[in-house]
Amino acid sequence: MGRKLDRAWAEPDAWPVDFNNDQTATTQDVLKYIPGLNTSPPNPAYNVRFDLDGDNKLTTQDVMKFIVPEPDVHSIAAEN
């Protein structure tokens, strides 16, 4: 079971971990990491879209950000 996006604000690519743009984050999105895992530029398998920590490397650190995403500061601010 994946996490469903709030369609009220979501556009394709609005959620960084929804790599296939089906508006859910599932194992199918995690599997998209496989071709580029442990790569960095200029390797053609590297894709910046998967580099969730912005360090110019696709590693398990990026996969972990998928599994345990950072808190959404906009949602937190709206709750307060």
C-alpha positions in Angstrom: 0.0 0.0 0.0 1.3 3.4 -0.9 0.7 6.8 0.5 -1.9 8.8 -1.6 -1.2 12.4 -2.4 -3.6 15.2 -1.6 -4.9 15.9 -5.1 -6.1 19.4 -4.0 -2.5 20.7 -4.5 -0.6 17.8 -6.2 0.5 18.1 -9.7 2.7 15.5 -11.5 6.2 15.8 -10.0 4.8 17.7 -7.0 5.9 15.0 -4.6 9.6 14.2 -5.0 9.3 10.4 -4.3 6.5 9.8 -6.8 8.9 8.9 -9.7 6.3 7.4 -12.0 3.7 10.2 -11.4 0.8 7.9 -10.5 0.1 10.1 -7.4 1.2 7.4 -4.9 4.5 6.5 -3.4 5.0 2.7 -3.6 7.6 0.0 -4.1 7.3 0.7 -7.9 8.9 4.1 -7.2 11.7 2.7 -5.0 12.6 0.2 -7.8 13.3 3.1 -10.1 16.5 3.7 -8.1 18.1 0.4 -9.2 19.6 1.5 -12.5 21.4 4.5 -11.0 22.2 3.3 -7.6 25.8 4.2 -6.6 26.3 6.5 -9.5 27.2 10.2 -9.8 27.7 12.6 -12.7 28.9 12.2 -15.4 27.7 8.6 -15.4 24.7 8.4 -17.8 22.8 6.2 -15.3 22.8 9.1 -12.8 19.5 11.0 -12.7 19.3 14.1 -10.5 15.5 13.5 -10.0 16.5 10.6 -7.7 19.1 12.6 -5.8 16.9 13.5 -2.8 19.7 14.7 -0.6 21.3 16.8 -3.3 24.9 15.5 -2.9 25.3 14.6 -6.6 25.4 10.8 -5.8 22.6 8.2 -5.9 23.1 6.1 -2.8 21.1 4.3 -0.1 21.0 7.7 1.6 18.6 8.9 -1.1 16.5 5.7 -0.8 16.3 6.3 3.0 14.9 9.8 2.3 12.2 8.1 0.3 11.4 5.7 3.0 11.5 8.3 5.9 10.8 11.6 4.2 11.7 14.9 5.8 8.8 16.6 7.6 6.8 19.0 5.4 7.5 22.4 6.9 4.6 24.0 5.1 2.1 21.5 6.7 3.7 22.0 10.1 3.4 25.7 9.8 -0.2 25.4 8.7 -1.0 23.3 11.8 0.4 26.0 14.2 
